[in-house]
């Protein structure tokens, strides 16, 4: 099973739509910023926080970039 297939199956199991390819790309970019700016555990937790925040992925990624640069 590919990552995309697993995500789609998981989304179906929890009753939500899977992310689009564009959304997955944004999520992975955000995760990369978080993981490289801190410990690896920051990546999934940052993605979770975005999901609960109501902010767009693009906005959250820009915020993460600023934090990674030191403010």
N, C-alpha and C positions, 0 to 999 in steps of 0.2 A: 504494500500500500504506500503510495507516495504521500508526501507531506500535505499536499493540497487535498488529496482524497481523505486523509485522516481528519483534516480540519472540517471538510464538508460533512463527513459522517458525525463528527463530534457536535457540530452546529445543529445538525438534524436531531441528534439525541437530546440536546438541551433546549430545543425549540426556538432557535434563532436562525437568521439567514447567515450563510457563510460570507466572509469578506470577499469583495471583488479583488481582482488581480492588483488593481491600483492601491486598494486599501492594504493588501498583504505587503506590497512593496513599501508603503509608508510605515507599516508596523515594523518591518524588518530593518528599515533605516533608523527608526527610533530605538529599537533594541540594540543596534550596533553602536549608536552614540552612547547609550546608557552603559553598555557593557565595557566600552573602551574608556569611558570617563571615570569608572568606578569599578567595583567588584562585579563579576558576572551576574550575581543575583539581582542587580539593579534592572537588568533588561526585562525579565518577565514582570517584575513588580511595576516598573514604569508603564508597561503596556496595560496592565490591569488598571492602574490609576487613570490612564487616559480613557479607558472604557467606562469608568464610573464618573468621570469629570464632566462629560457633555461637551468637551472641547474637540475641535477637529484634529485629525492626525497631523495635518500640516502645521497647525498652530502649536501642537505639543512638541513636534520635532524641532521647530524653531526655538521653543523654550528650552528644550534639552541641549541644543547647540550652544545657546547662550550660557547655560549652566556649565557645560563642558569647558567653555572658554574662560570660566572663572567669574561669571556673573553676568 
